[in-house]
Amino acid sequence: MRQNIVAGNWKMNKTLQEGIELAKDVNQRVNAITPKCKVVLGTPFIHITEVVNVVDGDKVAVAAQNCADKVSGAYTGEVSAEMVKSTGAAYVILGHSERRAYYGETNAILKEKTDLALANNLRPIFCIGEVLSEREANTHFDVVKSQIKEALFHLSADDFGKIVLAYEPVWAIGTGKTASSDQAQEMHAFIRGLITDKYGKEVADNISILYGGSCNPKNAQELFANPDVDGGLIGGASLKAEDFLAIITAF
Ligand SMILES: O=C(CO)COP(=O)(O)O
């Protein structure tokens, strides 16, 4: 059964104390309603353990925003998938365009990270999406296809079924310029088609495909109403409990 998911990506925001307060606030608000989606908080590494302790795990899960492409050892500053799992996080955001652009993460590196996440029972929230010049050159479908094919299509159907995909057109991230509802649906349907071709209809039907990029309380409802949009990966609007809740209740 395909799951609706609203995941916040806090990025590099909030001190530990601010993060705990935000998580408590979100948790309280989620508990006051019956959400029609799974709620995930993607926090900085150092926040995870504390946030896990203040949320009700059956309703609000926690995600790391990255993990290493190595198992363990002399990799100063890195955090392994096993370490992330040991904090109580259930998800890990992988392949965010900021990681690809600023930290040189390639599809090959992301393949390794995905394998390690899955080996440690973490569900990857795997980000894909084109930059503006690629959309303008009409190569956005090819770009997204390569990202998925090169990093994920080596997986068994069983493992692929554990992935959450997040389509985040880079030109829409933090710009206030959301993809139109039609653009989102078109790409999400294309992605589901790729999965159908590779793994069959049952696997494709069960994969959650989230939209990310300037998703906010005003546009969430229209975006989520699309048949192939199963929720959102939310940046800026996840930093305010009220806005995040408004997106959660958009279903
Ligand atoms: O990058 C994003 C989530 O991962 C989207 O960020 P914004 O919602 O701030 O555009």
The ligand as an SDF file (V2000), in Angstrom:
LIG
                    3D

 10  9  0  0  0  0  0  0  0  0999 V2000
   15.3350   21.1430   -0.7810 O   0  0  0  0  0  0  0  0  0  0  0  0
   14.2100   21.0310   -0.3280 C   0  0  0  0  0  0  0  0  0  0  0  0
   13.8490   19.9220    0.5520 C   0  0  0  0  0  0  0  0  0  0  0  0
   14.8090   18.9310    0.5510 O   0  0  0  0  0  0  0  0  0  0  0  0
   13.1770   22.0410   -0.6210 C   0  0  0  0  0  0  0  0  0  0  0  0
   13.5310   23.2260   -0.0080 O   0  0  0  0  0  0  0  0  0  0  0  0
   12.4740   24.4410    0.0260 P   0  0  0  0  0  0  0  0  0  0  0  0
   11.1600   23.8350    0.4830 O   0  0  0  0  0  0  0  0  0  0  0  0
   13.0400   25.4050    0.9860 O   0  0  0  0  0  0  0  0  0  0  0  0
   12.3800   24.9430   -1.3870 O   0  0  0  0  0  0  0  0  0  0  0  0
  1  2  2  0
  2  3  1  0
  2  5  1  0
  3  4  1  0
  5  6  1  0
  6  7  1  0
  7  8  2  0
  7  9  1  0
  7 10  1  0
M  END
$$$$
